[in-house]
Amino acid sequence: MMIAPLIEITAPVGSFESLQAALQAGAKSIYFGVGELNMRSSSAINFTPFDLPFIVKKVREYGAKAYLALNIVIYEEELPLVFDLIEKAKEAGIDAIIATDYGVLSKTREIGLPVHLSTQTNITNSEAIRFYAQWADVVVLSRELSLDQIRALSAKIHEKEIKGPSGQLIRLEAFAHGAFCMAVSGKCYLSKDLHNESANRGKCLQVCRRKYKLIDEERNIELIMDDGYFLSARDLCTLPFLDKLLDAGVSILKIEGRGRPAEYVYTTVKIYREAVEAIQQGNFTQEFIEYGMNELKKVYNRGFWDGYYLGHTTIAWSKQAGSASTEYKELVGKVVHYYNKLGVAEIKAETQEVKVGDRIYIIGPTTGFVETFIDEIHLDTGSVTIAPKDSHFSIKVPTKVRRNDKVYVVRKR
C-alpha cells in the first residue's frame, strides 16, 4: 500500500482562538460543533448557526475545509432544528457533515451535502463500509482497529472499488492524536448512569478521569490499583509510527481536542503537519520523532500510548487526574495597544510581573496563537529587565496582535 499523495490533517476547533491557531499551524481542515447538537456540547465553547459563514470564509482564506460535527443521538422533537442547521450549513458552504444518525445521513445526502461517518458508527469491516458508501465519501474508523486491520480495509476498498456519492473511492480517516475514551468508539454510559448527563448527547462529565478504589465485597478487600486512575486512558499519540499509519491506507488524520486550548491545537497540528512532510520527503528520522514528542509533551496531555494500532488489547491508564504536560501557562494580562509600524505591543501586567527572557503566549480570537520570547522590555521610564505587576510595558512581537488579546507566561513543571 502506497502512502496517499495528499494527506489531510483535520483539527479540533472549539473557539475562535483555536480556529485561527489551527489554520496558522497548517491544518487542511477543521471540525467543530454548533450549540448542543454535537459530541462536545459541554466541554467546548462551540459556535452558533450565525457563525457558519464566517468560519467558511476564514478557512477558505487558508485553502482549508470546514466540517460540521452533528454526531449525537437525535430525538424526534429535535429533527426540525437539526434539518434547519443542515440547510444553513449548506447555504454557508460547509464542506461536509460529520454524522452517524440515519436521519441526519438521509437529510444531508438529500440536499447534496457531503457526509463523513463519525467514529460513533463503529465501522470495523469492509461490508459496513460498502453499506455506508451510499451516504458517505469519508469513513472515520473505529478506534479499536489495528494497523493490519486498517490495511486490510483499505485493500478491500480498492479491490471492490467501493465508492461514495462523489464517485471517488472511500477515504479512510483515523484518530492520530488526543484524548482516548475507555468505551468502544466513545459510546460511554458512565456519565449518564451516575449524573444523568449522556456522553452520547455531548454531555460527558468525564467520570472516568477521577480516582477510584476497587473493593472485593465478597472478601471485603480493597484492591490496590495503579494510582487509582484505572478508568482514565492516556492520550493517543501516533507520531512515532505515523509513517505506518499512513502506509496502512489512512489519508485523513484526525486530532482530538475541541475542548482544549489554542496552544494545544497549534502545537499538535504543526507537529503532525511537519511529520507528514518529513515522511513524504524521506526525512522521518528518529531525531525528528524525538523533537516532535518533546513538543507534544509541552501541551495538555494525560500521558501517551499507541492506542490499539500496534496490537495492544488493553488500554494504558493515565497516572494523574489532570495534565502531564511538561509546561503550563499563567495569565499575565492583556494587550492594550499594538503599534503597527514598530511591531510593538503594549501590555498591561494584571496578575504578575514578567522579565526579559520569559517565553510568552499571546492568544486572541483574531490573532490566534503567537509564541515569542521577551528580549527587551520598555516602560515609560525606559528599558528595564522586569515589568512589575500593574505596569504597562511594551515589547517587540513577531506578528500583529490585537487589543484585549490575552498574554500568558510559560512555565516549566
C-alpha positions in Angstrom: 0.0 0.0 0.0 1.4 3.3 -1.0 1.0 6.5 1.1 -1.6 8.8 -0.5 0.0 11.9 -2.1 -2.5 14.2 -0.4 -2.7 13.7 3.4 -5.2 15.9 5.3 -4.8 16.9 8.9 -8.2 17.8 10.4 -8.0 19.9 13.5 -10.4 20.3 16.5 -11.9 23.7 16.9 -13.9 24.8 20.0 -13.3 28.5 19.9 -12.3 31.3 17.5 -8.9 31.3 19.1 -8.3 27.6 18.3 -9.9 28.1 14.8 -7.2 30.7 13.9 -4.5 28.6 15.6 -5.4 25.5 13.6 -5.2 27.4 10.3 -2.0 29.2 11.3 -0.4 25.8 12.0 -1.3 24.4 8.6 -4.5 22.3 9.1 -6.1 21.2 5.8 -9.5 21.1 7.5 -11.2 21.9 10.8 -14.1 20.3 12.5 -16.4 22.0 15.0 -19.9 21.9 16.6 -22.8 24.2 16.8 -24.8 24.6 20.0 -25.7 21.3 21.7 -26.0 19.2 18.6 -22.6 17.6 18.8 -20.4 15.3 20.9 -18.6 18.2 22.7 -21.6 20.4 23.6 -20.4 20.7 27.2 -16.6 20.8 27.0 -16.1 23.1 24.0 -17.3 26.7 23.6 -18.9 25.8 20.3 -20.4 28.2 17.8 -23.9 29.4 16.6 -25.5 29.0 13.2 -24.8 32.6 12.6 -21.0 31.8 12.8 -21.1 29.4 9.8 -20.5 31.9 7.0 -17.6 33.5 8.9 -16.0 30.1 9.6 -16.2 29.1 5.9 -14.8 32.4 4.8 -11.9 32.1 7.3 -10.9 28.6 6.2 -11.1 29.5 2.6 -8.6 32.2 3.2 -6.2 29.4 4.2 -7.2 27.0 1.4 -8.8 24.7 4.0 -12.2 23.0 4.6 -14.8 23.1 7.3 -16.6 20.1 8.7 -19.6 20.4 11.0 -19.9 17.8 13.7 -23.6 16.7 14.1 -22.8 13.4 15.6 -25.0 13.0 18.7 -28.1 10.8 19.3 -31.0 12.8 17.7 -34.6 12.6 19.1 -37.8 13.2 17.1 -38.6 16.6 18.6 -35.1 17.8 17.5 -35.4 16.9 13.9 -36.7 20.4 12.8 -33.8 22.1 14.5 -31.3 19.6 13.0 -32.7 19.9 9.5 -32.6 23.7 9.7 -29.0 23.5 10.8 -28.1 21.2 7.9 -29.8 23.7 5.5 -27.9 26.6 7.0 -24.6 24.6 6.7 -25.2 24.0 3.0 -26.0 27.7 2.5 -22.9 28.7 4.3 -20.7 26.4 2.2 -19.7 23.9 4.8 -17.7 21.1 3.1 -19.2 18.1 5.0 -21.3 17.0 7.9 -19.9 14.5 10.4 -22.7 12.3 11.5 -23.9 8.8 12.4 -27.7 9.1 12.9 -29.6 7.7 9.9 -32.0 10.7 9.9 -29.0 13.1 9.6 -27.4 10.9 6.9 -30.6 10.8 4.9 -31.3 14.5 5.1 -27.7 15.6 4.4 -27.4 13.4 1.3 -30.9 14.5 0.2 -29.7 18.1 -0.1 -26.4 17.2 -1.7 -24.1 17.9 1.2 -21.2 15.5 1.7 -21.1 13.2 4.7 -18.3 11.9 6.9 -19.2 9.0 9.1 -18.4 9.6 12.7 -16.3 7.1 14.7 -19.5 6.6 16.7 -20.7 4.5 13.8 -18.0 2.0 14.9 -17.0 0.8 11.4 -14.7 -2.2 11.5 -15.2 -4.2 8.3 -15.5 -3.7 4.5 -19.1 -4.7 4.2 -20.0 -1.9 6.7 -18.0 0.5 4.5 -19.8 -0.8 1.4 -23.2 -0.3 3.1 -22.5 3.2 4.3 -20.9 4.3 1.0 -24.4 5.2 -0.3 -24.2 8.2 2.1 -20.6 9.0 2.8 -17.3 9.6 1.0 -15.2 9.5 4.2 -15.3 6.9 6.9 -13.9 7.8 10.4 -12.8 4.3 11.5 -13.4 2.7 14.8 -10.6 3.5 17.3 -10.3 -0.2 18.2 -8.7 -1.3 14.9 -5.0 -2.3 14.4 -2.8 -1.2 11.6 -3.1 -4.6 10.0 -6.9 -4.4 10.1 -6.9 -0.9 8.6 -4.6 -2.0 5.8 -7.0 -4.9 5.0 -9.9 -2.5 4.9 -8.0 -0.2 2.5 -7.1 -3.1 0.3 -10.8 -4.2 0.1 -11.9 -0.6 -0.8 -9.5 -0.7 -3.8 -10.3 -4.3 -4.7 -14.1 -3.9 -4.6 -13.9 -0.3 -5.8 -16.1 0.9 -3.0 -17.1 4.5 -3.9 -19.1 7.2 -2.2 -21.7 9.5 -3.6 -18.9 11.6 -5.2 -17.9 8.7 -7.4 -14.5 8.6 -5.7 -13.1 5.7 -3.7 -14.0 5.9 0.0 -11.3 7.7 2.0 -10.3 6.4 5.5 -9.9 8.8 8.4 -8.4 7.8 11.7 -7.6 9.4 15.0 -4.0 10.3 15.2 -3.7 12.2 18.5 -5.6 13.3 21.6 -7.9 12.1 24.3 -8.9 8.5 24.2 -12.2 7.2 25.5 -12.3 4.0 27.6 -15.5 2.9 25.9 -15.8 1.3 22.5 -15.7 4.2 19.9 -16.7 6.6 22.6 -20.1 5.0 23.4 -19.8 5.5 27.2 -22.7 5.4 29.6 -21.0 6.2 32.9 -21.9 9.9 32.9 -25.5 9.1 32.1 -25.7 6.4 34.7 -24.2 8.5 37.5 -25.3 12.0 36.7 -28.0 11.7 34.0 -25.7 13.6 31.6 -25.2 11.5 28.5 -21.9 11.3 26.7 -23.8 10.3 23.6 -25.6 13.6 23.8 -22.3 15.6 24.1 -22.7 16.0 27.9 -19.8 13.8 29.1 -18.7 14.8 32.6 -15.5 12.7 32.3 -16.4 10.5 35.2 -13.6 8.2 34.0 -10.9 10.8 34.8 -11.5 10.5 38.5 -9.6 8.5 41.1 -11.4 5.3 42.3 -11.0 2.5 44.8 -11.7 -1.1 43.8 -13.3 -3.2 46.5 -13.9 -7.0 46.5 -17.1 -7.1 48.5 -17.1 -10.9 49.0 -13.8 -10.8 50.8 -14.1 -7.2 52.0 -10.7 -6.4 50.4 -9.7 -3.2 48.9 -7.6 -3.9 45.8 -4.6 -1.7 45.1 -4.6 -0.3 41.5 -2.0 1.9 39.8 -2.7 5.3 41.3 -6.4 4.7 41.3 -7.0 6.1 37.8 -7.9 2.8 36.3 -10.7 4.1 34.1 -8.8 7.0 32.6 -7.0 6.3 29.4 -3.8 8.0 28.3 -3.9 10.2 25.2 -3.4 8.6 21.9 -0.1 9.6 20.1 0.7 8.1 16.7 3.7 10.3 15.9 6.4 7.6 16.4 4.7 5.3 13.9 2.8 7.8 11.7 4.5 6.5 8.6 3.0 3.1 9.3 -0.5 4.6 9.9 -0.3 6.4 6.5 1.0 3.3 4.8 -2.0 1.3 6.1 -4.2 3.5 3.8 -5.3 6.4 6.1 -5.4 9.7 4.2 -7.1 11.9 6.9 -5.5 12.3 10.3 -7.9 13.5 13.0 -6.6 15.3 16.0 -8.9 15.2 19.0 -9.4 18.1 21.4 -12.2 20.5 20.8 -12.2 21.4 24.5 -8.5 22.0 24.6 -6.7 25.4 24.4 -5.3 27.2 21.4 -1.6 26.3 22.2 -2.6 22.6 22.1 -4.3 22.9 18.8 -1.5 24.9 17.2 1.3 22.6 18.5 -0.3 19.3 17.6 -1.3 20.4 14.1 2.1 21.9 13.5 4.0 18.8 14.6 1.8 16.3 12.7 2.0 18.6 9.6 5.8 18.6 9.8 5.8 14.9 10.3 3.7 14.2 7.2 6.0 16.5 5.2 9.0 14.6 6.6 7.5 11.2 5.7 6.8 12.4 2.1 10.3 13.8 1.8 12.0 10.8 3.2 13.2 12.7 6.3 11.1 11.0 9.0 14.0 10.2 11.3 14.3 9.2 14.9 15.8 12.6 15.6 12.6 14.2 14.2 10.4 11.9 16.3 12.2 12.9 19.4 11.9 16.6 18.6 8.1 16.1 17.9 7.5 14.1 21.1 9.2 16.8 23.2 7.0 19.5 21.6 3.8 17.4 22.1 4.7 16.8 25.7 4.7 20.5 26.4 1.0 21.0 25.8 -2.0 19.4 27.5 -1.8 15.6 27.7 -2.6 12.7 30.0 0.4 10.8 29.1 0.7 9.0 25.7 0.1 5.5 24.3 -0.2 3.9 20.9 -3.9 3.1 21.0 -4.8 -0.3 19.5 -2.9 0.4 16.3 0.1 -1.7 17.2 -1.8 -4.7 18.5 -2.5 -3.7 22.2 -5.5 -5.4 23.7 -5.8 -3.4 26.8 -5.7 0.4 27.5 -2.7 2.2 29.0 -4.1 4.1 32.0 -3.3 7.6 33.0 -1.3 8.3 36.1 -3.0 11.6 37.1 -6.3 13.5 37.0 -5.1 16.4 35.0 -2.4 17.2 32.5 1.0 15.6 32.4 2.4 18.4 30.2 6.0 19.5 30.8 4.9 23.1 30.6 1.9 25.2 31.6 0.8 28.8 31.1 -0.1 31.5 33.7 -2.1 34.6 32.8 -0.1 37.8 32.8 -2.6 40.3 31.4 -3.8 41.6 28.1 -2.8 43.7 25.1 -3.9 47.3 25.4 -2.4 48.6 22.1 -0.4 47.5 19.1 1.9 49.8 17.2 1.8 48.6 13.7 4.8 50.5 12.3 7.0 49.5 15.2 5.8 45.9 15.6 5.4 46.6 19.3 2.6 45.5 21.7 1.7 47.5 24.8 0.6 45.1 27.5 -0.9 45.5 31.0 0.6 43.2 33.6 -2.6 42.5 35.6 -1.7 39.4 37.6 2.1 39.2 37.9 5.4 40.6 36.8 7.3 39.5 33.6 11.0 39.7 32.9 13.5 39.6 30.0 14.0 36.0 28.9 10.4 34.9 29.6 8.6 32.9 27.0 5.0 34.1 26.4 1.9 33.2 24.5 -0.5 35.8 23.1 -3.9 34.4 22.3 -7.0 36.0 20.8 -10.0 35.3 18.5 -8.5 37.1 15.5 -4.8 36.8 16.4 -5.0 33.1 17.1 -1.8 31.9 18.7 1.5 33.7 19.0 4.6 32.4 20.8 7.6 34.6 21.5 10.5 35.4 23.9 10.8 38.7 25.6 14.1 40.2 24.5 13.5 43.7 25.7 11.0 45.4 28.0 10.2 49.1 27.9 8.3 51.2 30.5 7.6 54.9 30.3 10.8 55.4 32.2 12.9 53.5 29.7 14.4 50.0 29.2 14.1 47.6 32.1 14.6 43.9 32.8 11.4 43.4 34.8 7.9 44.8 34.3 6.1 44.7 37.7 2.5 43.8 38.3 0.0 46.5 37.4 2.5 48.2 35.0 2.1 48.9 31.3 5.0 47.6 29.3 6.0 47.4 25.7 7.7 44.5 23.8 8.5 43.6 20.2 6.2 40.9 18.8 6.7 38.8 15.6 3.3 39.5 14.2 0.2 41.7 14.6 -1.7 41.3 17.8 -5.0 42.9 18.9 -6.4 44.9 21.8 -7.7 42.5 24.6 -5.6 39.5 23.4 -4.7 37.5 26.5 -1.0 37.3 27.4 0.5 34.3 29.3 3.9 33.4 30.6 5.1 29.9 30.0 6.4 27.9 33.0 8.2 24.6 33.3 6.7 22.0 35.6 
